[in-house]
Amino acid sequence: MSVSRSRPNSRREFLERSMLTTAALLAAQSRFGSPAMAQDNQSPSVSPNEQIHVAVIGGGGRGQSHIGGFAGKKGTIVTHICDCDERAGQRSCDSAAEKQGGMRPAWVKDVRKLLEDKSIHAVSIATPNHWHSLGAIWAVQAGKDVYVEKPVSHNVLEGRRLVQAARKHNRIVQTGTQSRSNPGMRAAMEFIHSGGIGEVSVARGLCYKRRPSIGPKGTYEVPKEVDYDLWSGPAPILPVTRKQFHYDWHWQWAYGNGDLGNQGIHQMDLCRWALNANKLCEQTFSIGGRLGYEDAGETANTQLVVHDFGEKQLAFEVRGLKTGDYKGASVGIIVEGSKGYLVMTTYQSGTAFDLDGKPIKTFDGGSDSYHYKNFEEAVRARDHKLLNADVEEGHLSSALCHLGNISLLMGDKLEKKDAAERVAKIAGPSKVAEAWDRTVDHLKENSVESFQVQVGPHLVFDPISESFVGNDRANTMLSREYRKGYELPSEQSV
């Protein structure tokens, strides 16, 4: 079946497209079985031979990856696309149809309407960050299993609420940190945990990813295809101040979390995994700023975060200006042990070295498809313990990004020299202090020699209560104000 990628621009084309959608879904039900309706808010269970009906929420870049992960596969079919941008939604329907023999998903604009459909078994969320937790919570309350992009939350509290909701409603919730399913990465972590590089002291996450200016701050029109009220959701309805509506929300605090919570969450997760840290840190500190240009962005493009887990530390570096690698990695992790170190340079490959820098073991293998398949297997087995990236793991790693950003946002603006003195005082004799020295050298290479940065406070954190100790201001930043109709449920009502 040939499917056009263009939007319906006449009543006739709209009706034709609607008929194709209806026919495709009827064909899907005929071919894969029409699921029996469940009681109350629960979606139907999936029989061993039945395809899982998936709705993809968010049709942008990551949404296309989700469609590729579920459409045209033996065990899954994409039956719905939900996007408040009609053009993106229709384009995604076309994309899915091409991958699954012409069977075109239905487009739904409002996620609340989508979740009323009991024929849907699972939803795959690829929205902007500020929608991740609330969309996933609503989905599990409606009886759906969920694959949700990283970070699973926009702030710490809503991430914990999502975990509570998943457990209460017995739903399978996978985090989109796909490295956790790659055989190469899993073998590397097993090597670390079995003592392959000795006692681990520091895990370093690197997000050295060039990010150009997003253009001047101004007042821009909302694209006519976008329902801006729905797009804003739990966030306040604000004037659009960025030129590129989609994607560049990552660099504005109301919707995104900077590169720490964009690319960086992957490497933050791997660092925490390498340290075997199954709870949040005890102390955190961050320094950084948006340097090298002035634009509509608000988040840091240069940042150092240090999380202290007691005897172990996690140091994370964000560099958005032009830079080289560090020990062979640009976007990756470096795990330092008493007998050697391990460098993972991709989502699935890397090398372990002895203390003299001699390679001792290599790791490789995997792709995104492993992670989608892992989700499918857990859904069929009804066992969240089979997940390689259960929502609890996603919450902890996402929260580490948020904690670093909280310290940064609370920081004092200091000149370069004063900032260096503050870092030395906070970091003390640890290995981490040199990371800021390298950052200063990196800025100099980009002709940024005189600058001010935000130097955050050294915050003490209780990983059990997931709250800061003795700092009310920091604790208010663990959540946000939610717009009416999009409130975060309480622990009791989740």
N, C-alpha and C positions, 0 to 999 in steps of 0.2 A: 504494500500500500504506500503510495507516494504521499508525503505529508509536507505541506508548505511551512516555511519558518516565519512567514509574515503574519502580522496581526490581522484579524478579521476587520475589514474596513467597509463592509456593507452588510445589510440585514441578511442577504442570501448567503454570504460567506459565513456569517455567524451561525445561521441555522445549520448549514452543512457541517460546520465544525462541531456543533453541539450533537448532531446526529452521529457523527463519527465517534465522538466520545462515548455516547450512550451505547452504541453498537459494540465498541471495544470492551467496555466494562461488562456488558452482557456476555460477550464472548469469553471474557476472562472468567466469569462466574460459571459458565457452561464448561469451560475447559478445566478449571481448577476447583470447581465446587463452590456452591453458595454457602458461606458460613452460617451456621445457626445463630440466631440472636441470643445474646446473653441476658442474664437477669440484671436489673438495676443499671449501674454505670459500667459494668464489665464488658469488654469486648470479647468475642468468641475465642475459645482456645483453638490452637492450630493442630490438626491431625498430622500424622507423620508424612502422608503423601500430599498434603495440601500446601500450596504456595502461601507465603506470608504476604498479606496485603499491606503495603507500606505507603504512607503519605509523607512526601518530602515537604518540609516547611522552610521556605527560603530558596529562591531560584537563582541566586548569584553564583559567583565562582565556586564556593564550597558546595553550594547546592547542586551544581553540575557534577561534582565529584560524588556526592551522595547518590544522585541518579545513576551514575555509572556503577556504583557499588551494589545497587539493588535491582535495576532494570535489566531485563534480558537474562537473568540468572535462573538456574534450575529451581532454587528454593524460594525466590522472592519475585514479586511483581509490584511496580509502582502504580497504584490505582488513583492517587490524588496528588496534586501539586497545590500548595497553599502559599500565596504571596500577595501582599497588599500592593505590589507593583504589577499591574495587569500585563504589561509588556514582558516583564521577566517571567511571570507565571505562564503565559501562553508559549513563550520560547522554551521554557522547561518542559511543558507538555509535549511540544514537538520533539524535543531531544529524547524524552523517554519513549515516545512512540517509535522513533527510529531504532531504538535499542531492543524493543520488545514486540517485534513483528507487526507494527502498525497499531497496536493497542494503545490508544491515547488516554492518558489520565484525565480526570476531571479537574478543572481549575476552580479553586475556592479562594475567595479574597480574605475572609475573616477566619482566624484560627478557631474561634469559639464555635462557629458553625461547623467547621471541619470535624471537631472533636465530638460532635453529636452523632456522627456516623458510626454505627456499631459494626459495620463491615470492615473497618480498618483495624488491623491487629497492632500495628506499630507505626510510630512517627519518627522521622529523621530530621533533626532540627539544625538548620544552617542559616539562621537569622543573624543580625547584629548581636553583639554580646549582651546588650541590656535586655534582650528578650529570652536568652537561653534558659535561665532558671524558671521564670514564671511560665513560659511555654511548656517546659518539661513537667512542671508541677501540675499544671492543668491537664496535661496529657495523661499522667499516671492516675490522677483523680478520675479521669474518664475511662480508665481501664486499659490504656495503651502502654505497650512497652516503648522504650525510647532509646534512640541513638542521638546523642547531643554533642554538638561541636564543643571544642575547647575555646576559652575557658568555660566550664559549666556554669559559671556565675559571673555577675558584674560586681559583686561584693561578697564578703565572707559569709554574712548571715544567710543570704538567700541560697548559697551553696549548701549550707547545713540543712536548711529547710527542704531542699530537693532530696537529700539523702534520707531525711525523715519520711518524706512522702513516698519515696520508692519502697522503703521497708514496710511502712504502714499498709500500702496497697499491694504489696507483693508483686511489684513490677520489675522487669529487667531493664536496667538503665546503663548503657555503655557510654563512656567518654570517648570523644574523637581524638585521642592520643594514640595514633595508629602504630607507633613504634613498639608499643607493648605487645603487639601480636607478631612482630617480625622475628623469625628464627635467629637471625644474626644478632639482633639486640638482646633477645632472651638468653642466648648463649653467652654473650658478653657479661650480662648481669649475673648469671650463674657463676661465671669465672671469678668475678669480683667477690661475690658473697662466699665462695668456697676458699678464699684466701689467695687467689692467683696473683695479686699484687701486694699481698701482706695486709697490714692493718690500715684501713682507709682513714685519712684525716681530713681531706678537703675534696669536694666535688665542685668543679667550675663549669658553669653554663655560659655559652657564648652565643650571642645573637649579633653577629657582625653582618648586618644586612643593609645595603645602601638604600636610603630612603630620601629621595629628593624633596624639595619644598612642595607643599600642596597648593601654593598660590596665596595671594593676599586675602586677608580677612575682609569680608564684604557682606552684602545682603543679596542672596541669590534666590531664585524661584525654585519651589519644589517641583520636580518633574510632574507633568500633568497626569501621567499614568499612576502616580503614587497616591494612595490614601494616607495622608501624613498623620492623621489622628491614630490610625492603626499602626503605622510605622513607629511612631513615638511610643505607643504602648505605655509601659510603666514610667517612662522618662517624661520630664516636662515638655510641653510643646514650645519649642524655642525657634527663633528666626534661624534660617539656614545661613551660616556664615562661611561655608566652604564651597569652592567652585564645583568640585566633583561630589555629587550627592552620595553615590554609593562608594563603598570601601573606605573613603577618607574619614568616615565617622570613627574609625579606629583611633584617630589622633585627637579626639575630643572627649573629655571626661564624662559627659552625660551619657555616652553610648559605648565607648571603647575603654581600653585599659593600656593604651600605648603598645609598643612592641613587646614589652614584658608579658602582656596578656594576649599577644597576637602570635607571632612566631615563637617568642620566648617561652611560652607555656610548655611547649614540647620539651625543650631542653631543661626547664625547671623540673618537670616531671621525671625526666631521666636522672637528673642529679639526686633528687629525693629517693628515687628507686635505688640508685647506686649506694646511697648512704644507709639504706634499709630503715629510713625514717618513716615510721607508721603513725606519726602524729605531727602536729605543727611545731615550729621552732620555739625556743625559750626567749630569744632576743632577736631583734631585727634593726637594721640600719640601712639608709639609702642616701645617695648623693647623685645629683645630676641636673640636667636642664635641657632646654631645646636650643641648641647652639649651631652656629654656622649660617643661619638664615632666620628671617622673621616671616611668619606666614600665619595661616588660620589655625594651625595645629596648636594644641595645648600640652600634649604629653611630651615626655622626655625623649629625645633622640640620642642622648648620651647619658648612661646611667650605670651606677654600680650599686648592687644590693648585696648585703651580707646577712645571712641567716645563721644563727648560732644554735646548735642542737646539743650543747654541752661539750662533749669531747670531739665533736665533728662540726665542720663549717661548710656552708654552701655559699659560694660566691658567684654572683651573676653579673655579666657585663652586656650592656646594650650599646652598640655603635651604629648609628645611622648615617654617618659620613663615610667617605671613602677610606678603606683600611685594608691592611693585609691580614693574614691569618695569625694564629697563636698556636705554636706547636702543631701545625698542620691543620688546625680546625678553624673554620669561620662561623658556621652555624653547627654547633655540636657541643660535646662535653669532654672534659678532661678530669679523670678521677685519679687522685694521687694517693699512693699507698707506701708502706714502709719498705716494700721490696720492688716497687716499680710504679708504673702509671699506665693508664689506658685512655686512648683517644678515640672517640666515636665521631666520625666526620659527616655521617649521613644518618638517615633514619634506621639504617640496618647494617652499616658496615663500619669497621674500625680495626685498630691494632693495639695490642698490649706490648709494653716495652719494659725492660729491666731498668735499673737505676742508671745504667750507663747509656741508655737510649737504644739498646739493641732490641729489635723486634723479637718477641717470644711467642705470639699467637695472633692470628687474624680472625676476624668475624665478618660474615656477610650473609645476605639472604633475606628475602621478604618483599612484600608490596602491600599497598592499602587493602587489597582484596582479602588478605588474611584477617583483617580486623572486622570487616563486614561479615565475613563467614563466621567468625567467633561469636558475634552478636546473634546471628541466626541460630547457631547451635545452642546458645544459652536460652533463647526464646523457646525453642522446641522442647528443651529439657526442663524449663521452668526453674532454673537454678542460677541465681546471680553469681554464685561462687565460681561458675565456669568462665565468667567474663575475665578477659585479660586487663580491662580498664574499667572496673566497676565504678559507679558514681562516687563512692567514698574516696577512691584514689583520685578521681578527677577533682573532687572538692578540695582535698588537701593540697594538691599541686596548684590549683587555681588560687586558693587562699594565700599561698606563699607569694604569688604575684601581687595580690591585693595588699598584703602586709608591707611589702617593699614600697608600693606606691603610696601607702598611707604615711610612712616615714618621710618620703620625698615631699609630699604635699604639705606636711607640717614643718618643713625645713625653713631655715633662715637663708636669705640670699647673701652669699659671701663672695668676696674677691678670691682669685685663684690662690694666693698665698695663705690667706686665712682659712680657706677650705682645706688646704693640705694639712695645716696644723690641726684642724678639728678631726680630720680623718685619722691622723697619726695617734691622736689622743684616744679616740674611740676604738680603733683597731688594735692598738697596743703592739706587741711584738709579733703578732700573727703574720702568716704568709699573705694574708689578704690585702694588707696595706699597699703592697707593691702594685696591686691591680690599678689603684688610682694613679700611681706614678706613670704606669704604662698608658693610661687613658689621657693624661696630660700631654704625654709625648705624641699620642695619636692626634689630639686636637692641634698641636703645633704643626704637624704635618699637613693639616688642612687649613693652615694660616689662621687658626683660632688661638691666639696667644694671650690676649687680654679678655677675660670673661668673668661673669658672675654665675655661680651655680647655687642650687638649693641644697643645703646640707641638713639632712633630717636628724631628728633626735634619735638617740639610742633607746629603743622601746623594749620594755620587758613584757613578755606575753605568757599567758597561762594556756598551754595547749589542751588542758582538760576542759576548761570552761570556754575556750576559744574567745578570750577577751584579754584586753591589755590590763596590766596591773598598775593601779594608781594613776591612770591617765584618762579622764573623762572625755577629753576632746578626741583622742584617738578612738575611743570606743564608739563615739557617735559616727565615726567614719567606717565602721564595720557594716553599716547598712546605708540606706538612702531614703529620701521621701518618695513615696509611690503615688502616682496620679490616681484619682478616684476612678474606680472601676477596674483598676489594675493593681490592687493592693497585694502585698505579699501575705499569704495566709499565716496565721499564728501556728505555733507548734501543735496546739490542741486541734485546730481546724484544718491542718494540712492534709 
